[in-house]
Amino acid sequence: MTDSFKAKSTLTVGSKSYSYYSLKALEPKFKLAGIPYSHKILLENLLRWEDGVNTTKADIEALAGANLKQLPNKDINFTPARVILQDFTGVPCVVDLAAMRDAMKNLGGDMGKVNPLCPVELVIDHSVMIDHYGSKEALDLNAKVEFQRNEERYTFLRWGQEALKNFKAVPPDTGIVHQVNIEYLARVVFENDDGTLYPDSCFGTDSHTTMVNGIGVLGWGVGGIEAEAAMLGQPSSMLIPEVIGVRVTGKLAEGATATDLVLTVTEMLRKRGVVEKFVEFFGPAIANLSASDRNTIANMAPEYGATCGIFPIDEETLNYLRLTGRSDEQVAIVKTYAQAQGMWWTPDAPEAEYTDVLNLDLGSIKPSMAGPKRPQDRVLLSDVKANFRKAFEGEQKLRPSAGPATVTDMGQTYELKDGAVVIAAITSCTNTSNPAVLIGAGLLARKARALGLKSKPWVKTSLAPGSKAVTEYLKKAGLIEDLEYLGYNVVAYGCTTCIGNSGPLNEPIGKAIQDNKLSVSAVLSGNRNFEGRVHQDVRMNYLASPPLVVAHAIAGTTDIDLTSEPIGKSKDGKDVFLKDIWPTNAEIQEVIAKAVTADLFKSSYSDVLKGDARWQGIKVAKSETYPWDSKSTYIANPPYFAGMTMTPPGVQPIKNARVLAVFGDSITTDHISPAGDIKKDGPAGKFLEAHGVKKADFNSFGSRRGNHEIMMRGTFANTRIKNAMTPGVEGGVSRHINGSAGPVEPIYDVAMKYQAEGTPLVVLAGKEYGTGSSRDWAAKGTILLGVKAVISESFERIHRSNLVGMGVLPLNFVDGQSAQSLGLDGTEVFDFEGLEQGATELKVTAKKADGKSVEFKAKVRINTPKEWEYYAHGGVLQYMLRQMAA
């Protein structure tokens, strides 16, 4: 390394000496006190990786001297300390590594080079589904079904654990990846093999990786493609980011929860606009926020659109590390290092300079929910009834309800109405990591039970803690029985309802919804409520704190004002209101003090990598390359490297392209990427049936991410996506156009017809294309369908990067233009002029059927020289493979 600033220094903690790269080496030329905490982490990264080629002295000076109000248009590199994966997105990463080993062998290179170069930790948490609920046996039954469904995938991951260096897998039924990250995996300050200390940082293949920002670790969600690059030693290129400061004042009022706080923050920052920006929380009142509250806020950075939402290291960070069982030695390292680097926060610390500053008064936070379709659409609890009714009116225009249905299920007969809550789930890393809201839910359940209140019979209730420590402190507090009384038995340790793994509704309920076209609701303590995500039969989805989830299970409907209308009747026939069963902050804190202790975390994580007997019983053959099974419908060798040579193809022209789809604004990766249940009559379902798989064994798209044949068929197949080429028809459909428009068909079938003709494809879209989870398959599926370019009004950061990483050209309309303003309807033939390495703008010609043409300019969104290299190689995986083989 070059070390132009002579920054390498030593630090003593206890009796041990460590190396580190001191930011103080930049003084007095640069004023460190004015640099945001997050930029200090980026600066240290540049100092440590300075090699004069990928990272230079000029890069360091540009960041250290940056004017946050007027940032230079300057690229810098960032190399994370580690990579964290979950199994939905992690399995394809390991599949690609296995495929790269095969390809390396074909190129005559050393297969042993295909290994992660930094620590990679995969947590298996996204595969369990809630098939069973409301009983003490639910946890074991769901785990049993999970292993039956996913045996191939888990065998494959066991192979990876054996064959790959620097790779660890946390077994199923342990916890949610982000919660395991903050409670166990996060180092806060990292120590490498040669005794060098540096800030812990991570890339994760899930957008909620940002949760770890709450304890001062810089990390964010990336696509699987970016994660694989980081695993194999490639730095990630980024523009010097703006930093929006949020000055925190005041204290949460009685009755307000961390969930209410984060929904307010999400709404506030969405209005400000923080896409591709860092957000940093500061001000004396962050001392009033527990680390768990900070983690809750950091978790939802993707929902407010920021790259990260970070808090500095302070005494509360150390308290959290101690609580979650970290060693005294690690706590001492974190404090000593943070103080030495000027990264330690105290209430009297000087304020850094920010691009912009917003003010957040904790005392102004009121009970809230968000919905019915987006996490940023906050609704005051008192307004939920009106919000539901307004949304229902809109639904009626599209899909009129037939009104109430009489349902007989599990020995009970009742009337199911529009607005009925059919799913009320305590789920998701956002909230199951926070003892205050979980203890709050338990205390509310206790008070409800004492009054004789029960959950309504049509509500599917579930409790999916983010780690086993949660169950232990609920048991210690004596609250688990109260939750179980209301149907909140532990169903799984993993990401369930929030990812679409809510499992089936009871058949009579599902049939009544479908037959009567009822607009029913889900209430979940998650971070995502996009349409079609939670359950395909549920059209209204609300995010809420765990206590409010339990309250809605009791009420049984979102067509209610819980602030003024009774939630139910007590056993003696009296009206009970929400305020009658809502726990006080003092009650919650009293229980936390007694029940949430370090010994629970230490015991829960004491042997975390071992797994249960099911995991230990998986047998795998030891081999450098994976023995692919051509009959497998879970794991398949992807075609990315087919016919690959050592010579890159270069930037290829795009001519005579057809449009696959024309989309509007806010098309998310949940719309693009295959997720949730696999429908029997869709292309993926037909493929599985043709391969002898019964409907009961379809499993979810997420569980089959290791098989490109399934995932291609599910790309753009969301039931609620709207393609302007098929007006009035919802779902992933399009038309094949060749002289005339063909019939409405699944997008996959249309794409295959174009592929057979050798016709490249284009997607047209509106604003914020690709928001949502960091889904690699939203990009992989796009390229495998034959899409060569996407023209949108704007992109979400991760998805734009992923498109480049898969060899898809991302373009933006310019000058406020759009497909609509240009009169493009998808029947045109597209040519792109000026596509060459380094181009910033193209001329696009769209020829209509009548011979007339529309000409317009499009901005090329390949942002850096390194991205151009990836694109010229056909993608980042091909680039890395050629580098390793050479």
N, C-alpha and C positions, 0 to 999 in steps of 0.2 A: 504494500500500500504506500501511497505517496506521502501522506501526512504533512501537507504544506504548512499547516499551522502549528506543528509540533504539539499536537493535542494529546497524544498518548501519554498517559500518566499512571500513577499508582494510588490505590486507596486501601486503607486498612479497616477491617471490620473485626472486632475482637482481636484474635491473635493471628488472623490470616490476611495476607496481602493480595490484592487483585489489580489487574490492569483495567483501565477505562479510558475513554476519549473525552477529555474535559472540554465542556463548552466555554469555560473561562479562558481558554486559549484564544478565543475570538475577541476578547477585550484587550485594550480599550477601544479598538476600532469600531466594534459593534456594541450597542447597548442591550445587554441580555435581559435586563429587567422589563423592557418594553415588548419583548417577544412572547407571543402566546405560548402556553404550555404545549399545545399540539405541534407548533412549529419547532419548538426546542427538540422534540422527539425526532422530527424530520431532519433537523440540523445534525444531531448526534449520528443519525444513520448515514448522512453524507460524509461526515468526518471519518467514520469507521470504514466506509467503503470507497473512500477516495482512491482511485487508481490512475487518474490522469486521462482515462479513456471514456469509460461509462459515467464516471463521476469525477468532476474536475474542481480545481480551486475556484474557478469562476462560478460554478454551480453553488458552492458553499457561500460565496460572497453575495450572490444574487438573493439567496434565501435569508441570510443573516441581515442584510441591509434592505430587505424589501419594505416598501411603503405599503402597509396594509390597505390604505385608502385607494391606492393606485398601483396595483400589482403589475410587475412586468409579465409579458406573455412568454414565460420562461418554463421549459420543461426540466424537471428533476427526476431522479430515480429514487425508488423506495424499495428496500429489501426487508421483508418481514422476518422476525425471529423464528416463526413457526407457522404451520398451516393446520387449520382445524376443519374437519369434514363431518358431515352427517351422512347417513347411509344412502338416502335418496340421491343426493348429489355426489357422495363419495364413491359409491360403487362405479359410476361411469369413469371417475378419475382413475380408479384402480384398473378398470377394464382397459382404459387407454394406455396405462403403463404396461399392462400385459401385452397389448397389441404392439406397443413400441418395442418390446423385447423381441417379438416375432419379426417385426420389420427390421430391427437392428441386425438380427441374424441373417436376414435376406440381403442386407446391404454389406454384409461381411464385417460388421463392427462387433464390439465387445458388449454382449448382453448385460454384463455386470455393471455397466455404466448407467443403465436405466434403473436408478434408485432415487428416492428422495434425498436431497442434500441437506435438508433442514428437518427438524422434528415434525412429523406428521401424525396427528392423533385423530382417529375417526371414532365417533360415538354413534352406535346403532340405536336410533331413537325414533325414526320416522316410519317404521314398518308396521308397528302394532296398530290394529284397528279395534274399535269398540263393538265387537260382536255380542258381548255379554256385559250386562250392567245391573246394578241394583241388588247385588248379592255378594256375600263374602267369597264366593267361588269365582267371581268375575275376573279377578287379576290372574289367577292360575289358568283359567279357561282361555282367556285372550292370549296369554303367553304361549299356551300349547298350540293354539291355532296359528299364531304368528310363526312358530318354528316349522310347523307343517307346511305353511305357504311359502316360506322363505328359505327352505333348506339349501337350495342351490346357491342362492345369494350368500348365505352365511358360510357355506363351504368355500365359496370363492374368496370371501374376506379372510377366512382362516388361512387359505393358501397365501394371500397377500401378507398376512402377519408372519408367516413362516419364510416366504421367499424374498420379501423386500426389507432392506435395511432402513432404519430410521422411521419405521411405521408401526404404530400401535393401534389396536382396536379395543374400545370399551364395549363390552358385550351388551346384548339386548337386555331390556328390563332393568336398566340401571338409572337412567335419568335422561333429561333433555340436554342436548349438546351444549347450549349456551349456559345452562345452569351448572352442568358439570364443569364447564370452562371456568366460571367465576368461583365455584366452590372448591375446585381441585386442580385443574390444569394450569390456570394462569399463574405466572411467576411474579408479575408486576415489574421486577427487575430480574433479568435473565443472566445466568452464568453459563458460558460455553465451556468446552472441554479444556481450553488452555487457561482458564481462570480469568477471562475477560468479562466484565460486567457491562450490560447495556440495557436500555428499556425493553421490557417485554413488548412484543407487537405481534399481530397475527392477521393473516388473511383467512377467511372462512368461506366455505361454499354455501353459506346461508346468509341472507342479508342481515339477520339479527345478531350476527357476530358482534355488532356494535355494543351489545350488552356489556361486554368486558370494559368498555370505555368508562363505566361507572366506577371502576376501581383504578382508573388512571392508565389503563392499557390501550394503546392506539391500535385499533383493528377495525376492519370493515368487511362487508360481504363482497365477494368477487364471484365471477362465473367459474365453473369448473375448469375452463380453459386457462384463465389467469392463475387459478390455484395450482394447476399442473406446472405452469411456467415457473411459479415461485418455488414449488417443490424441487424443480430441476435447476435451480440457481439463477433463473432469469429475474433481473430487477423489474419492477413495474414502473412504467413511465407515467408521470402526471404533471399537469401544470401546477405551479405554486398555488396552493388553494387559498381562497379567501377564508377568513375566519370570522364568523358572526358570533359576537359575545352576547351572552344572556346574563344580565345582572339580576341575581336572585335576592329578593328582600322578603321580610315578614316571616310568618309561620303558618302552617296549615291549620285551618279552623276546625272546630269540633265537627265530626261527621264527614269531613273531606278525606279522601283516600289518595294513595299514590297513583291509583288508576285514574281518578278524576284529574289529578295533576298532569299526568302524561297525555291524556286526551286533550287537555287545554293547551299544553305545549305543542302538541301535534297540529292543532288548529292554528295556533299563533304563528308557528314557523312555516306552515304551508302558505299562509297568507303573505308572509314576508318573502318567501321564495328562497330556498336554501339548497336547491339541487346543485350537486357537484361542489358544495361548500362544506367546510368544517364548521361545526357548532361547538362552542366552548362555554361552559357554565362557570360563573365566578360571582364574587360578592360575598359579604360577611354571612349572609343567610344560608349559604350552602352548608354551613355548620349545623343548620337545623334539619338537614336531610340525612337520613341514615344511608349507609352504603347500599342497602337494599332498595331504598327509594331512588337513589342515583342510578342503580342498575336498571330499574324500571323505566326511567326516563331515557337512558342510553339505548336500551333495547329497541325503542320505537323510532330510532333515527331514520330507518327506511320509510316509515310512515310519514314523517315530516320532510323527508326527501333529502336529508343531508348525508354526506359521506360518513360522518361520525358525529357523536354528541357526547363530548368528553368532559370529565371532571378531573381536577388535579389530584395528586397524592397528598394526603394529610393524615392527621391522627385517626380520623374515622376509617380511612383505608386500612391502617394497621389494626384497628379494632376488629374489622371484618376478617382480616387474614388470621388473626388469633382465633376468632369465633369459629372459623371454618377449618381449623386444625393445622394451619401452617406452622412450621417450626419457629422457635425463637430466633434461630440463626437467620432464617429467611426474612423474618420481620426486621431484624437489625440491618440486614443488607439493604432492604428496601428503603428504610429511613435514612441511613448513612449516604447511600448513593443519591437519593432524591435531594437531600440537603446539599451535597457537594455540587450537584448539577444545576442548582437553582430551580428545581422542579418541585420543591416542597412548599405547600400552601399553608398559610396561617391567616386568621381573620384580618390581621393588619397588613397583609402583603400588598405591595403596590399593584395597581391595575395595569395589565398589559394593554397594548394598543390593538384595536380590532378594526376590521373592515366596516362594521356597523355594530351598534349595541342596542339590544332590546331589553325591556324591563319586565320582570316576572315577579309579581307580588303573590307570595304563597297564600296570604290571607284572603285573596280574592277567589280562590278555587272553590267551586261548588259541585255538589254531586252531579255527575254527568254520565252519559253513555255516548256511543257513536254509531251512526248507521243511517239508513238500513243497508248501505252498499259500500261505503268507503270509511276508512279509519279516521280520516281528517274531518268528517262531518259530525262534529260534536253536537250533542243535544242535551240541554239541561234535563235532569230527571223529571222535572215538572212538565216538560214539553214533549215527552216521549209519546204520549197518547196522540197528540196532535200531529206529531211527526209521522207516526204509523199511518194515521188516517189520510194524510196528504199523499204518502207513498202508495197507499192502497188505491186511492182514486186514480193514480197514474197506471197502476197495474190493471185496474178494471177496464181501461180503454184498450189495453193490449190483449187482455185475457180475462174476460168477465167470469167472476165466481158464480157458482151455482148455489151458494149459500151453505148454511150449516149441514153437517152430515152426522147421522147417528152411527156410532161406532161401538162394537162389542169386542173387547180385547182383554185377555187375561182375567176373565171372570167379571169384568165391569162393563156397563153400558153407559155411554155419555154422549153429549153433543159436541162435536168438534167444529169450531168456528174459525173464520178468518181472524188472523192476529194471534191464534193460539201458539204458545211457546211449546214446540215439540222437541226441542233440544235445549237443555240448560247445562252447560259444561264448564266446570272449573278446569282449565287447561292452559297450556302455553307458558313458555319461558317468561313472558312479560310479567306475569303475576305469581306463578307458583314458586318463584324465587324469593318472594317478599313475605316474610313471616307476618307482618302487620295485617295484610289483607286476607291471608289464609286463616290466621287466628280470628280475625274479624268475621269471616264466613262461619267458622266453627262456633263462635259465641252467638251469632245470629241464629244458627241452627239449634243451639241449646235453648235459647229463649223461645223459639218457635215450637220446639218439642214440648217444652213445659206448658205451653198454652194449648197443645193438642193440634197444632197446624201440621199439615202434611203436604208433600208435593202432589200436584195434580196427576191423575193416572196417565194422561197422554204425554207427559214430559219425559224424555229420555235424559236421565241425570247421570253425570259422571264426574269423578275426581281423578285426574291424571297428574299426580305430583311430578315436579321436575327433578326430584332426587329422593332417595329413600330417607334422607335426613328429615324431609318434610313429614312423612308418615310417622317417624319416630317422635318428633316434637308434638304432633297432633295427638298421638297416643299418650305422651307424657302429660299433656294438658288435659287429658280426659275428654277431648272433643271429637275423637273419631267416631264414637258411638252416636253422638248427636247428629253428625253428618250422615252416618249410615241410616239413621232413623228416617231421614228425608230422601234416602236413595243415593246418597253420595258415598258409595263404597269406592275404594281404590280400584280402578279398572286397568291401569297400566302405568308404567314409568316411561313416558315418551311423549312426543308431539302428536296429539290425536286430532281432536275436532278442528283445531286451528289450521291444520294442513289438509283437511278434508277426509281424515280417517275417523269420521264420526260413526261409521258403521251403519247398518241398515236400521230404518225405523221398523217398528213392529208392522207386520204385513197389513192388518186391517187399517192402521193409521195411514200408511203410505198409499193404500188403495183409495181411501176416502179423500185424501189430498188430491190425487191424480184425477179421480172420477168427478169430483166437484170443483176442480181447479181452485182450490183454496190457497190463499196467500197466508202461509203460516210463517212463524218466526223461530229463529235461534238466538239465544243469548249466551255469549261465551266470554271468558276472561282472557281472550286472545288478543292478537295484534292485527289479524286479517279478517275482513268480513266481505271481501269482494263477492259479487253475485256468482252463484254456481260453485263456490268453493267449499263451503261448510257441508252442504248436502244438496243434491240436485233437485230435490222436491221442496227445498226451503228457499223462499224468495226474499225474505226479510231477515237480515242478520245484524245483530247489535253487539257491540263490544261493551263490556261492563266489568266492574270490580267483582271479585269472588262473592262478597256479601250480596251484591245486587243480583248475581246469577242465582243464588239460593232463593232470594226474594221472588224472582220471576218464576222459579219452579213452583213456589207456593201459590203465587197469583195465577200462573198458567196462561198468561196472555201479555202482549205488549199493548193491547188496547185498553190501557189503564193508566191513571195518574197516581203513582204510588206515593206522591207527597200529600194527596188529599183524599183518596179513595181507600177503603179498607182492603187489606191484602187477603183477608179471609176471616173466618169465624173461629173463636176459641171453642174448647170442648163444652163450655157452658153457654154457647150460642151468642156470645158478644162479638161485636166487630173488633178486629185487630188491625191496627195501622202499622206501617213500616217503622214509624218512630217508636212504637211500643217494643220492638224486638231489635232495634239497631244498637249495637254495643258502643260504649263511650271509648274515647281514646285512652283514658286511664285504665279501663278494664282490659283493653287490648295490651297495653304496655305491661300491666301487671302479670299477665299470662306469659308474655314473651320473656320477661325477666326470669321466670321460674322454669319455663319449658325449653327455650331455645338455647342450648348450651354446646360448648365445643366438643364434648365427648360424643355427642350424637353424630356430628360430622366426621370425627375421626373414625368411629366404628363403621359408619356407612361407606367410607372410602378406603378402609384398611386393606382390602384385597380386591380392588375394583376391576382389575384386568382379568381376574380369574373366571368370572361368570359362573352360572349355575351348571348343574349336571348336564343339561341339554346342550349348552355351549361347549362344555368340556368333552362331550361325547362325539362331537363332529370330527370325523377322520379325513385327513387330507394327505395326498401324495406329495412328497417333497420333490420339487423340480424347479429349475430356473424359469421355464416357460409354462404357461398355463395349458393344461390339456383340454382344449375347447371341445364341447359336445355339440355337434351339429343339430341335435334334436332339442337342445335346450331352448325354452321360451323365456328364460330369465337372463342368461349370459351369452353373448355372441360377439365374435371378433368383428369389430366395426370396419367399414370399408375405406377409412380415411387414408390408409397407406397403400391401397391396392395399386400396383403398377408403378410405385414411386421409385425414382432414381435419385442419384446424388445431385442432379442438375435441377434447380428450381424452375418452375414454369414461367415465372415473371408475371408482369401485369398484363392480363389478357383483355382484349376488347369485348364489349357487350353490345351485340347487334341483334335486331329483329326479336326483341324480347316481348313477351306477353305478360299481362297483369294477372296474378293469381288472386289478389283480393284488394279491395279498396276499403280501408278502415277509417273510423273517425278518431276523436280524441280519447286519451286515457285507455288505450289498449294496453293491458298489462301483460306481464309474462305469465300470469295465471290464465289469461285468455289464449296466449300463444303456446305455452308449454303444456304437455300432457300432464294431467293431475286428476286425482280422485278416482272414482269408479270407472271401469271399462264397460261401455255399453255393448250389449250383445249384438245389436244391429249395426254397429259402426265398423269401420275398416279394421280396427285393432281386434274387436270381438270376433269378427269373421275369420281373421287370421288365426286367432287362438283356437277357435272351433275346428278350423281346417287342420290344425295340428293336434287334435285330439284332446283339447283342454275343455272341461266342462265349465259352464257359467259359474258354478259355485266355487271354482278354483281360479277364476280370472285374476283375483287379487286386484291391486290398484296399479295405475300407471307408475306411480312413484316406486313401487317395488320392482317394476320391470324396466327401470332406467338402464339396466345393463344390456338390454337387447334393442338395437337400433330399429329392427323391423317393427316392433310394437310402437316405439316412440315416434317414428316417422308418421305412422298411421293416426297418432293422437295429436300431432302438431296442428294448431289452429282449430282443434275440434271441440273447444268449450261450447257448452250448450247455449250460452248467452251471448256469444260473439256475433256481431252484425257486420256482414259484408255488403257494401252498397251495390255490388253487382247482383245481389239476390234480394231486392227490396221486399220487405214483409216476411222474410224467412229468417228465423234465428238459428244459430248453430254454425258449425264449421263447414260451410258449403260454398260452392262457386260454380262457374260455368266454363266449359271448354269452348274457346272461340276460334273458329277456323272458317272464315267466310261468313258464318252466322253463329249466333250464340246457341250452344248446346243446352241440354236440360240441366236443372239444378242437381248437383251431385256432391258427395263429400270432397273436401279440398284435396285429400290424398289421391282420390281417383282422378281428379282433374289434373293434378300435378304429374301423375304417372303417364297420362296421355301426352302431355307436353314433353315429358322426358323421352318418350318413345319417338317423338318427332324431332328430338334434338333442339327443342325451343327453350332458351333461357327465360327465367321468370323474374318479375318485379312485384314488390308489394308497395302500395301507396298508403300513407297513414297520416294522422293528424298530430296533435301536440302530445308530448309526454309518452311517446311510444316506448313500451318496454319497462314501465314502472312495475314495481312488485318485487317478488323474491328474486334472488340472484340465481336464475335458472339456466344452466348451461344448455339444456335441451331446447330452450327457446331459440338458441342460435344453431345448435346442431341439427334440430329438425328442419329449420329454415333452409340450410344448405343442402340437406339430403333430399328435400322436396324439389330442389333445382332452382331455388331463388338466388339470383346473383347480386341483386341490389334491393335495398329498401330506401324509399324516399319518404321522409316524414317531415313534419313541421319542427319537431324537436325530439331528442332521444333521452331516455334515462341513461345515466353514466355507465352502469354495469353492462346493460344490454348492448349499447353501442360498442363497447370494448369487446364483448363476446362475439358480436357479428364480425368484426375485423379478425378476431382470433380464429374464426372458422372460414375465413376467406370470402365473406359477404361484404359488399360495398355499402357503407352507410352514407346516405346523402340527405341534406336538408333543403327544402324549398327556401328561397330567399325573398327578401323584400315583402314579407307578409303574405306571400302567395301560398296557395294550398291546391290540392287536387280539385276542390270545388271551385275555387276562384278561376282556375285555368280551364274549367269545363271538362276535366278528365273523368270518364265514367268506367274505365277498365277495359274498354273494347279496343283500345289503341295498340299499335306496335311501336316499341320504344327503341331508339338508338342513342348511344352516349358517345359524344365526341370530346376528345381531349383527355381521355383516361390514360394517364402515364404517371410513373413514380414521382411523388412530390406535388401532384396537381392539387390545387385548392378549390377549383371551380370547374364544372363541366357544362357543356351545352347539351341539353336533352331535347330530342325531337320525338314527339308522339304523333304518329300518323293515324288518322281516323279512317274508318271504313269507306267514307265518301271521297278519300284522296286528300282531304285537307289535313294540314299539320298544325300542331301547337308546339311552339318552340319556347323553351325557358331555361334559365340557368339554375344549377343546383350546387350547393356547397358540399365539398368533399369532407367527410368527418373522419378521415384517417388523420389523427392529430399529431403524430410524432414520427421521426425517422425510423424508430424501431418498429412501430406499427406498420409502416410501409414495407419493411423487411418481411414481417410476418405475412402481409398480404401477398407479396411477390412470391413467397414460398408456398402459397396455397393455404396458409394457416400457421398458427404458432406451434402446433405439434410437429408439423413437417419441418418447420424451421429448426426446432430444438433437436429433432432426430438427425437432421443433416449435420448440425454442429457437433453432436456427440459422435456420429459415425466418422466424421472427418478427424 
